[in-house]
Amino acid sequence: MKQLLTIVRPVGWLILGLGVGAAYVAVVANWRELAVIAAACLLLLALAAPFLVGRTNVAVDLRLEPERVAAGESVAAGVIVTNIANRRLIPTTLEVPVGSSVHRYGIASLPAGGRHEESFTIRTEHRGVIAVGPATTRRGDPIGIFSRDMIWTPVREVLVRPPMVPLDSLGAGLLRDLEGVSTDALSQSDLAFHALREYVPGDDLRHIHWRSSAKVMASGGESSLLVRQYLDTRRSHAAIVVDDVESSWAHPDDFESAMSVAASIAVRAVLDEFEVSFVCGDTASSGTTGHLALDAVCRADHGRTGIVKAARRATQVAPDCSLVFLIGGPDTEFTDLLRGAAAFPPEVRRYAVLIDPSGTSRVTETGGLRVLHLAEKGDLGGLLLWSVK
């Protein structure tokens, strides 16, 4: 019964209702004209039913090349229909939704093993995700009374990345991974040995350097213990946090500029062999290849999370991050940026990027937070190069 309900299209229900209603009135009121209308409706339904006879047994291959593009580029798409049945395929219609539009193709009668190929181009203009599919065959009458639809492919996605600007190195020497150079932050326990210092109550006895302590006591005659002092080593991990609240952005283009900035920093971080994490509202990702962060940038949209909650979530997504960028709009409260920055440990290098086309590009520092005021996203490289020195 459920399958029957899906076969009858809205036009079919309209004709069926009209026919039944006309037949009822014709019987009650003995109205011959309505009886003729009822008979015509029922005859139309009877004539449309044979179009459903037969079985569609095909293989559909939906191709997208490439599946990740920058805004403004095109995607070459194609669909190949192969008749895998042992008999000839009755002509049918193939539908492939692409975003908010639908591509329809008439598939002619195919012999067993026959193929039909259609190609089309998907044009991208803005950052986002374009859903492609599912590819569906539709068999029914020309009027659209009945239609039997069969889905052959899952929904595929084209990820459209925002335009990006080239950036110089983020300064990998600031914080390096375990195979790199240590930071200048002292630590009680780590892998990078720095120096010896006198023992103070509370130091871990395992870090006492007994041989050096013995030499000092032998030469000076004083009881003095020396402990190892280490340099803190942290993994190079960049976290990018974007304010998703719509009221923080004076214009939708400002939010898109923020996405371009986030993507540009993510690409540069990957080139510097950083791990990259991205958080914007409900969208979050973390990984080593950078693809996850860029894919998340494509999916990011406005929400109600805010920069403070997003920053706190970033500390969970990237607990070992060594570099964080907080990106906000012209109406993002500066106190929220400070609160977001305070969510990270003191040893994490923190920067704020404010997208404000109405101002001038400059770098300021307030409350211990270095702020990059960005009037044009093309100025990002120069401001960032100056800031990380």
C-alpha positions as CSV (number, residue, x, y, z in Angstrom):
1,M,0.0,0.0,0.0
2,K,2.8,2.4,0.9
3,Q,4.5,1.7,-2.4
4,L,1.3,2.4,-4.3
5,L,1.0,5.8,-2.6
6,T,4.5,6.7,-3.8
7,I,3.7,5.7,-7.4
8,V,0.6,8.0,-7.7
9,R,1.8,11.5,-8.4
10,P,-0.1,14.7,-7.3
11,V,-1.7,14.9,-10.8
12,G,-2.9,11.4,-10.4
13,W,-4.5,12.1,-7.1
14,L,-6.2,15.1,-8.5
15,I,-7.6,13.1,-11.4
16,L,-8.6,10.3,-9.1
17,G,-10.4,12.7,-6.7
18,L,-12.1,14.5,-9.5
19,G,-13.3,11.2,-11.0
20,V,-14.6,9.8,-7.8
21,G,-16.3,13.1,-6.8
22,A,-17.9,13.4,-10.3
23,A,-19.1,9.9,-10.1
24,Y,-20.7,10.4,-6.7
25,V,-22.5,13.5,-7.7
26,A,-23.6,12.0,-11.0
27,V,-25.2,9.0,-9.2
28,V,-26.8,11.2,-6.5
29,A,-28.0,14.0,-8.8
30,N,-28.4,11.9,-12.0
31,W,-26.1,14.4,-13.7
32,R,-25.0,12.8,-17.0
33,E,-22.3,15.5,-17.7
34,L,-20.5,14.6,-14.5
35,A,-20.8,11.0,-15.3
36,V,-19.0,11.6,-18.6
37,I,-16.3,13.5,-16.6
38,A,-16.0,10.6,-14.2
39,A,-15.7,8.1,-17.0
40,A,-13.0,10.2,-18.7
41,C,-11.0,10.4,-15.5
42,L,-11.1,6.7,-14.9
43,L,-10.2,6.0,-18.5
44,L,-7.2,8.3,-18.3
45,L,-6.1,6.4,-15.2
46,A,-6.5,3.1,-17.0
47,L,-4.5,4.4,-20.0
48,A,-1.7,5.6,-17.8
49,A,-1.3,2.4,-15.8
50,P,0.4,0.3,-18.6
51,F,3.4,2.7,-18.6
52,L,4.4,1.2,-15.3
53,V,4.7,-2.3,-16.7
54,G,8.3,-3.6,-16.9
55,R,11.3,-3.5,-14.8
56,T,14.3,-1.2,-14.8
57,N,17.5,-3.0,-14.1
58,V,20.5,-0.7,-14.8
59,A,23.8,0.3,-13.3
60,V,24.4,4.0,-12.9
61,D,27.8,5.5,-12.5
62,L,27.9,9.1,-11.3
63,R,31.3,10.7,-11.8
64,L,32.6,14.0,-10.4
65,E,36.1,15.3,-11.3
66,P,37.3,16.9,-9.1
67,E,35.2,16.7,-5.9
68,R,37.1,19.6,-4.2
69,V,37.5,22.9,-6.0
70,A,38.0,26.5,-5.3
71,A,35.2,29.0,-5.8
72,G,34.9,30.0,-9.4
73,E,36.2,26.7,-10.8
74,S,34.1,24.1,-12.6
75,V,33.5,20.4,-12.0
76,A,33.3,18.0,-14.9
77,A,30.4,15.6,-14.1
78,G,29.0,12.7,-16.0
79,V,26.6,9.8,-15.6
80,I,26.8,6.5,-17.3
81,V,23.7,4.2,-17.5
82,T,24.3,0.6,-18.4
83,N,21.5,-1.9,-19.0
84,I,22.5,-5.0,-17.0
85,A,19.2,-6.8,-17.7
86,N,18.9,-9.7,-20.3
87,R,16.3,-7.9,-22.3
88,R,16.0,-4.4,-23.9
89,L,15.4,-1.5,-21.6
90,I,12.2,0.4,-22.1
91,P,12.8,4.2,-22.6
92,T,13.0,6.0,-19.3
93,T,14.0,9.3,-17.7
94,L,17.0,9.9,-15.6
95,E,17.1,12.7,-13.0
96,V,20.2,14.0,-11.3
97,P,19.7,16.7,-8.7
98,V,22.5,19.2,-8.6
99,G,22.1,21.6,-5.7
100,S,18.7,23.3,-6.0
101,S,18.3,22.3,-9.7
102,V,17.6,19.0,-11.4
103,H,19.2,17.7,-14.6
104,R,16.8,15.5,-16.6
105,Y,17.9,13.2,-19.4
106,G,15.8,10.9,-21.6
107,I,17.3,7.4,-21.8
108,A,16.4,5.7,-25.1
109,S,15.7,2.0,-25.4
110,L,19.0,0.2,-24.7
111,P,19.8,-3.4,-25.6
112,A,21.2,-5.8,-23.1
113,G,24.6,-4.5,-22.1
114,G,24.0,-1.2,-23.8
115,R,25.3,2.1,-22.4
116,H,24.1,5.7,-22.4
117,E,26.3,8.5,-21.2
118,E,25.5,12.1,-20.4
119,S,28.0,14.8,-19.3
120,F,27.5,18.2,-17.8
121,T,29.4,20.9,-16.0
122,I,28.9,22.1,-12.4
123,R,29.8,25.7,-12.0
124,T,30.8,27.0,-8.6
125,E,30.5,30.6,-7.6
126,H,30.6,30.6,-3.8
127,R,32.1,28.6,-0.9
128,G,29.9,25.8,0.2
129,V,28.8,22.2,-0.4
130,I,26.9,21.2,-3.6
131,A,24.9,18.0,-3.2
132,V,24.8,15.9,-6.4
133,G,22.4,13.0,-6.7
134,P,20.9,10.7,-6.0
135,A,20.6,9.6,-9.7
136,T,17.0,8.4,-10.1
137,T,15.3,6.7,-13.0
138,R,11.6,7.6,-13.4
139,R,9.2,5.4,-15.4
140,G,5.7,6.7,-15.9
141,D,3.2,8.2,-18.3
142,P,3.7,11.4,-20.3
143,I,1.1,13.3,-18.3
144,G,2.7,12.4,-14.9
145,I,-0.2,10.5,-13.3
146,F,1.9,7.6,-12.3
147,S,5.7,7.4,-11.7
148,R,7.8,4.6,-10.4
149,D,11.1,6.0,-9.2
150,M,14.2,4.0,-8.4
151,I,17.4,5.4,-6.8
152,W,20.7,4.1,-8.1
153,T,23.4,6.2,-6.5
154,P,24.0,7.9,-3.1
155,V,24.2,11.6,-2.7
156,R,27.7,12.9,-3.7
157,E,29.1,16.2,-2.6
158,V,31.2,18.8,-4.3
159,L,33.2,20.8,-1.7
160,V,33.8,24.4,-2.9
161,R,36.6,26.1,-1.0
162,P,36.9,29.8,-0.6
163,P,39.5,31.9,-2.5
164,M,42.8,31.8,-0.6
165,V,45.8,34.1,-0.4
166,P,49.4,32.9,-0.3
167,L,51.1,33.2,3.0
168,D,54.7,32.9,4.2
169,S,55.7,30.5,7.0
170,L,53.8,30.8,10.3
171,G,57.1,30.6,12.1
172,A,57.6,26.9,12.7
173,G,60.5,27.7,15.1
174,L,58.0,29.1,17.6
175,L,56.8,25.7,18.6
176,R,58.0,22.5,17.1
177,D,57.1,18.9,17.4
178,L,59.2,16.3,19.2
179,E,61.6,15.9,16.2
180,G,62.0,19.7,15.9
181,V,63.5,22.6,18.0
182,S,62.3,23.1,21.6
183,T,60.6,26.2,22.8
184,D,62.0,28.6,25.4
185,A,59.4,27.6,28.0
186,L,60.9,25.8,31.0
187,S,59.4,22.5,32.1
188,Q,59.8,20.2,35.0
189,S,59.6,17.1,32.9
190,D,60.0,16.7,29.1
191,L,62.4,15.3,26.5
192,A,64.6,18.3,25.8
193,F,67.3,18.7,28.6
194,H,68.3,22.3,29.2
195,A,70.4,22.8,32.3
196,L,70.9,22.0,36.0
197,R,69.7,24.0,38.9
198,E,69.6,23.7,42.7
199,Y,67.0,21.4,44.2
200,V,63.9,23.1,45.8
201,P,61.3,21.3,48.0
202,G,58.7,19.8,45.8
203,D,61.0,18.8,42.9
204,D,60.7,15.2,41.6
205,L,63.5,13.2,43.1
206,R,63.7,11.3,39.9
207,H,65.2,14.4,38.2
208,I,68.1,14.7,40.7
209,H,71.5,14.5,38.8
210,W,73.4,12.5,41.4
211,R,76.8,12.6,39.7
212,S,76.8,16.4,39.4
213,S,75.5,16.7,42.9
214,A,78.3,14.6,44.3
215,K,80.9,16.6,42.4
216,V,79.5,19.9,43.9
217,M,79.5,18.5,47.4
218,A,83.0,17.1,47.0
219,S,84.5,20.4,45.8
220,G,82.6,22.8,48.0
221,G,81.9,20.6,51.1
222,E,78.3,21.7,51.1
223,S,75.3,19.5,50.8
224,S,73.7,20.6,47.6
225,L,71.5,18.7,45.2
226,L,71.2,19.5,41.5
227,V,68.1,18.7,39.4
228,R,67.7,18.6,35.7
229,Q,65.8,21.5,34.1
230,Y,64.0,20.8,30.8
231,L,62.6,22.8,27.9
232,D,59.0,22.4,27.1
233,T,58.4,20.7,23.8
234,R,54.9,20.8,22.2
235,R,53.5,19.5,19.0
236,S,53.1,22.0,16.2
237,H,49.3,22.3,16.0
238,A,47.4,25.3,14.8
239,A,43.8,25.8,15.8
240,I,41.5,28.2,13.9
241,V,38.4,29.5,15.5
242,V,35.8,31.6,13.7
243,D,32.8,33.5,15.2
244,D,29.6,32.1,13.7
245,V,27.1,34.6,15.2
246,E,25.5,36.4,12.2
247,S,25.2,39.7,14.1
248,S,29.0,39.8,14.4
249,W,29.3,40.3,10.7
250,A,28.1,43.6,9.1
251,H,27.8,42.0,5.7
252,P,27.7,38.4,4.4
253,D,30.9,39.1,2.4
254,D,32.7,39.7,5.7
255,F,31.9,36.2,6.8
256,E,33.1,34.8,3.5
257,S,36.4,36.8,3.9
258,A,36.8,35.2,7.3
259,M,36.4,31.7,5.7
260,S,39.1,32.7,3.1
261,V,41.4,33.8,5.9
262,A,40.8,30.5,7.8
263,A,41.4,28.4,4.7
264,S,44.6,30.4,3.9
265,I,46.0,29.9,7.4
266,A,45.1,26.2,7.3
267,V,46.9,25.6,4.0
268,R,50.0,27.5,5.3
269,A,49.9,25.5,8.5
270,V,49.9,22.2,6.6
271,L,52.8,23.4,4.4
272,D,54.6,24.1,7.7
273,E,53.9,20.6,8.8
274,F,51.4,21.6,11.5
275,E,48.4,19.7,12.5
276,V,45.3,21.8,11.8
277,S,42.0,22.1,13.7
278,F,39.1,24.3,12.7
279,V,36.0,25.2,14.8
280,C,33.1,27.4,13.7
281,G,29.8,26.9,15.5
282,D,28.7,23.3,15.2
283,T,31.4,22.5,12.6
284,A,34.7,21.2,13.9
285,S,37.5,19.1,12.6
286,S,41.1,18.1,13.4
287,G,43.7,16.2,11.4
288,T,47.1,16.1,10.0
289,T,46.4,16.4,6.3
290,G,44.5,19.6,6.2
291,H,41.7,18.2,4.1
292,L,39.5,17.9,7.1
293,A,40.0,21.5,8.1
294,L,39.3,22.7,4.6
295,D,36.3,20.5,4.2
296,A,35.0,21.9,7.5
297,V,35.6,25.5,6.2
298,C,33.3,24.6,3.2
299,R,30.6,23.4,5.5
300,A,30.8,26.2,8.1
301,D,27.7,28.5,8.4
302,H,26.1,30.9,10.8
303,G,24.9,29.7,14.1
304,R,24.5,30.8,17.8
305,T,27.6,29.3,19.3
306,G,29.8,32.4,19.4
307,I,33.6,32.8,19.6
308,V,33.9,32.0,23.3
309,K,32.1,28.7,23.2
310,A,33.9,27.8,20.0
311,A,37.2,28.5,21.6
312,R,36.4,26.3,24.5
313,R,35.4,23.6,22.1
314,A,38.7,24.1,20.3
315,T,40.6,23.3,23.5
316,Q,38.9,19.9,23.4
317,V,39.3,19.3,19.7
318,A,42.9,20.3,19.8
319,P,44.2,20.0,23.4
320,D,47.8,20.0,22.3
321,C,47.6,23.1,20.0
322,S,50.5,25.5,20.1
323,L,49.1,28.2,17.9
324,V,45.6,29.6,17.8
325,F,43.8,32.2,15.6
326,L,40.5,33.7,16.7
327,I,38.7,35.2,13.7
328,G,35.9,37.7,14.3
329,G,33.9,40.3,12.5
330,P,33.6,44.1,12.9
331,D,30.9,43.6,15.5
332,T,32.5,40.8,17.5
333,E,33.0,42.0,21.1
334,F,36.7,42.4,21.9
335,T,36.0,41.1,25.4
336,D,34.7,37.9,23.8
337,L,38.0,37.5,21.9
338,L,39.9,37.9,25.2
339,R,37.7,35.4,26.9
340,G,38.2,33.0,24.0
341,A,41.9,33.4,24.1
342,A,41.9,32.9,27.9
343,A,40.5,29.4,27.3
344,F,43.9,28.3,26.0
345,P,47.0,27.6,28.2
346,P,49.5,30.5,28.6
347,E,52.1,28.8,26.5
348,V,49.9,28.8,23.4
349,R,50.6,31.6,21.0
350,R,47.3,33.5,20.5
351,Y,46.3,35.8,17.7
352,A,43.0,37.5,16.9
353,V,42.0,38.4,13.3
354,L,39.3,41.1,12.9
355,I,37.7,41.4,9.5
356,D,36.8,45.0,9.1
357,P,36.6,46.4,5.5
358,S,35.7,49.8,6.8
359,G,38.9,50.2,8.7
360,T,42.6,50.0,7.9
361,S,44.9,47.0,8.0
362,R,47.1,47.2,11.1
363,V,48.4,45.2,14.0
364,T,47.7,46.1,17.6
365,E,48.1,44.4,21.0
366,T,45.6,44.7,23.8
367,G,45.4,42.7,27.0
368,G,48.2,40.5,25.9
369,L,46.4,39.5,22.7
370,R,47.9,40.5,19.3
371,V,45.2,41.6,17.0
372,L,45.4,41.7,13.2
373,H,42.9,44.3,11.9
374,L,42.2,43.2,8.3
375,A,40.6,45.6,5.8
376,E,41.4,43.4,2.8
377,K,42.2,39.7,2.9
378,G,45.1,40.4,0.6
379,D,46.9,42.2,3.5
380,L,46.9,39.0,5.6
381,G,50.3,37.8,4.5
382,G,52.1,41.1,5.4
383,L,50.3,41.4,8.8
384,L,50.9,37.8,9.7
385,L,54.6,37.9,8.7
386,W,55.1,40.9,10.9
387,S,53.2,39.4,13.8
388,V,54.9,36.1,14.1
389,K,58.4,37.6,14.3
